[in-house]
Amino acid sequence: MSYAVSGALQAAIYGALQGDATLTGLVGSAIYDAPPSGTLPGLYVTLGAERVRDASDGSNAGAWHDLTVAVVTGAAGFSAAKAVAGAVSDLLHEADLSLARGRLVSLRFRRAEAKRERGGLRRIDMTFRARVEDA
């Protein structure tokens, strides 16, 4: 197994999110690797948890990465959050991202969960599965 490509995968996904005109048209610059301290905007995107398992074969070290991208809003409903989640899904599902280390074999949408949180926040957690090789 190789976890060595994880940082490169995260950087590529974060860069893709920040560089997408549709997404930035919806949330501006409120796209975070980790939400900053202090007052947050009313609608933002953040990278979340990651679970990794071995996918090595006889010739390459590799891994499956199940990673979360979250959309969070203080709005009363889910409408704006779902529009942003749709833009994220459109951008990342089957994206062909270049990594600084290794190679992205595939990136696919797996599932999403929309939920209400304390304090009136709404959150949509989307899980994407990436297959990477450290060639």
Backbone torsions as a table, in degrees:
resi	resn	phi	psi	omega
1	MET	NA	151.5	174.8
2	SER	-135.3	123.3	172.8
3	TYR	-96.6	0.4	-172.6
4	ALA	-64.1	-22.5	-177.5
5	VAL	-87.8	-8.2	-174.6
6	SER	-55.5	-46.6	180.0
7	GLY	-63.1	-41.0	179.0
8	ALA	-66.5	-38.1	177.6
9	LEU	-64.6	-46.9	179.3
10	GLN	-60.3	-43.8	179.9
11	ALA	-62.4	-40.6	-179.9
12	ALA	-66.5	-41.7	179.0
13	ILE	-66.5	-46.2	178.9
14	TYR	-60.2	-43.6	177.9
15	GLY	-62.7	-40.3	178.2
16	ALA	-63.7	-42.4	178.5
17	LEU	-63.1	-46.9	-178.7
18	GLN	-66.7	-28.2	-175.8
19	GLY	-91.6	0.9	-176.0
20	ASP	-91.2	120.1	-177.0
21	ALA	-64.0	-37.4	179.5
22	THR	-63.7	-47.6	-179.1
23	LEU	-65.8	-45.7	179.8
24	THR	-68.2	-24.0	173.0
25	GLY	-66.6	-26.0	-180.0
26	LEU	-90.5	-37.3	-175.4
27	VAL	-121.9	1.0	-177.2
28	GLY	64.4	-134.0	-179.3
29	SER	-92.6	11.1	-176.1
30	ALA	-81.5	60.7	177.2
31	ILE	-126.2	118.7	-170.5
32	TYR	-124.8	144.8	167.6
33	ASP	-71.6	-41.0	172.1
34	ALA	-146.9	134.5	-178.6
35	PRO	-58.3	136.6	179.2
36	PRO	-71.6	162.1	175.8
37	SER	-74.7	161.1	-179.6
38	GLY	95.8	-163.2	-178.1
39	THR	-72.8	127.9	179.3
40	LEU	-98.1	155.2	176.1
41	PRO	-64.6	165.5	-178.1
42	GLY	-71.6	-14.1	-179.9
43	LEU	-151.0	123.1	179.9
44	TYR	-152.1	166.5	178.7
45	VAL	-118.1	138.5	177.0
46	THR	-142.5	147.3	173.3
47	LEU	-75.5	146.8	-176.1
48	GLY	-126.6	-146.0	-174.3
49	ALA	-65.7	159.1	178.7
50	GLU	-140.4	136.4	174.8
51	ARG	-124.6	131.9	-173.6
52	VAL	-127.0	141.1	173.7
53	ARG	-139.3	157.9	-175.0
54	ASP	-62.9	140.2	173.5
55	ALA	-141.6	27.6	-179.2
56	SER	-69.5	153.0	173.6
57	ASP	-129.6	-167.3	-176.0
58	GLY	-65.9	-20.5	-175.6
59	SER	-117.1	-18.3	-176.4
60	ASN	-139.1	144.4	167.8
61	ALA	-80.3	138.6	-179.3
62	GLY	-157.4	173.2	-178.3
63	ALA	-156.2	154.3	168.3
64	TRP	-98.3	127.8	177.8
65	HIS	-115.1	117.5	169.4
66	ASP	-97.4	111.7	-174.2
67	LEU	-123.7	150.1	-175.5
68	THR	-108.6	136.2	168.3
69	VAL	-120.2	125.8	-176.4
70	ALA	-111.1	144.2	171.3
71	VAL	-114.7	127.2	-176.7
72	VAL	-126.3	137.5	178.5
73	THR	-143.6	152.0	173.1
74	GLY	-97.3	2.8	-179.7
75	ALA	-65.8	156.8	-177.1
76	ALA	-66.8	-28.4	-178.5
77	GLY	-123.5	-175.8	-178.0
78	PHE	-96.7	-2.4	-171.4
79	SER	-55.6	-53.1	-178.8
80	ALA	-65.4	-41.0	179.9
81	ALA	-63.4	-38.7	179.5
82	LYS	-69.0	-33.6	175.7
83	ALA	-64.1	-42.7	178.8
84	VAL	-67.7	-44.4	178.8
85	ALA	-59.6	-39.5	176.6
86	GLY	-62.0	-40.9	178.6
87	ALA	-65.7	-40.4	177.3
88	VAL	-63.9	-45.4	179.9
89	SER	-61.9	-45.7	177.8
90	ASP	-58.6	-38.6	-177.5
91	LEU	-72.1	-44.8	-171.2
92	LEU	-90.3	-31.2	-177.7
93	HIS	-62.2	120.8	-178.6
94	GLU	60.9	26.6	177.0
95	ALA	-68.1	147.2	177.5
96	ASP	-107.9	84.9	-176.0
97	LEU	-95.9	141.3	175.5
98	SER	-90.3	132.0	-178.7
99	LEU	-106.3	147.4	176.5
100	ALA	-68.8	-25.1	175.1
101	ARG	-139.8	136.7	178.0
102	GLY	78.8	-164.6	-176.1
103	ARG	-142.0	135.5	174.0
104	LEU	-84.6	117.8	179.5
105	VAL	-84.8	-44.4	178.3
106	SER	-156.8	154.9	175.6
107	LEU	-144.2	119.4	-174.9
108	ARG	-137.9	145.6	172.8
109	PHE	-68.0	135.7	178.9
110	ARG	-110.8	-48.6	-176.8
111	ARG	-168.0	169.3	175.8
112	ALA	-144.7	152.0	175.1
113	GLU	-135.6	122.5	176.7
114	ALA	-103.3	130.9	-177.2
115	LYS	-149.8	157.6	173.7
116	ARG	-91.6	139.5	177.5
117	GLU	-118.6	170.9	176.8
118	ARG	-58.1	152.6	178.1
119	GLY	78.6	11.9	177.3
120	GLY	81.4	9.2	179.0
121	LEU	-78.9	151.0	171.9
122	ARG	-116.0	141.8	-176.7
123	ARG	-140.4	135.6	173.1
124	ILE	-119.8	116.3	176.3
125	ASP	-100.8	118.5	177.8
126	MET	-107.3	132.7	177.8
127	THR	-106.9	130.5	176.2
128	PHE	-118.2	145.3	176.8
129	ARG	-111.6	124.8	177.9
130	ALA	-114.1	140.3	171.3
131	ARG	-111.7	123.0	-178.6
132	VAL	-124.7	154.7	173.0
133	GLU	-125.8	143.5	176.2
134	ASP	-106.3	77.1	-174.2
135	ALA	-81.8	NA	NA
